[in-house]
């Protein structure tokens, strides 16, 4: 098994069937894992109804409540490692990420990147249908993160990402504790600190047409304070040791 797309969901009944069909319909051997946080709109039940249509390609992990984006992806990463997938993708359910761009991220990792980021803020990247305040917030967060962390990634909060298996295996996933913006930043920061190459692939990000955004003030606050915490730990708290899976790294030496 080679390629797994992880899609976290909470109340995505308007989008879930279409996004699954779009990913699997690429006919590039993508498998899809939905991590649902017990959506009250029965998102998980819609996924279950599609099992017979996509046998061996569609999987569901349903959790007991709304536990956050970061923990959903960590759950999915561990599942993917256990099932021996080689390329593991993060992707939103709401079509803000174009499924057709999955192959471009995959090719970037095949060409040598440990992490391929679908980037809004490199040459060729763009944002569509976002209000001005969201664009200012997102671009400001990116600049702020680069200034504080020195990480050479222009879109550190991006949520459209491909990881090579070895990156996630080399990481102590239990050492990643953030949930929203800060989770996406920390995953890239940890990959960079562990010595993996990060390549940014230009994409056009489109605001969702259906369903409600999960953005809130708590996620923004976590992003601001989380970046400062990452920088502090990298300077004074042996951050590398915190996020390194020492067993795997010793085996690689």
Protein Blocks (a to p, Z undefined) as FASTA:
>chain_A
ZZdcddddehilkmmmmmmmmmmmnonopacddddehiaklmmmmmmmmmmmmghkaccd
ddfbdebjklmmmmmmmmmmmnopabdcdddfkopacfklmmmmmmmmmnopabdcddfk
bghiacehiafklmmmmmmmmmmmmmmnopacfblmbcbdcddfklmmmpcfklpmbfbl
mmmmmmmmmmmmnopacddddddddddfedcdfbdfklmmmmmmmmmmmmmmmmmnomml
mmpcfklmmmmZZ
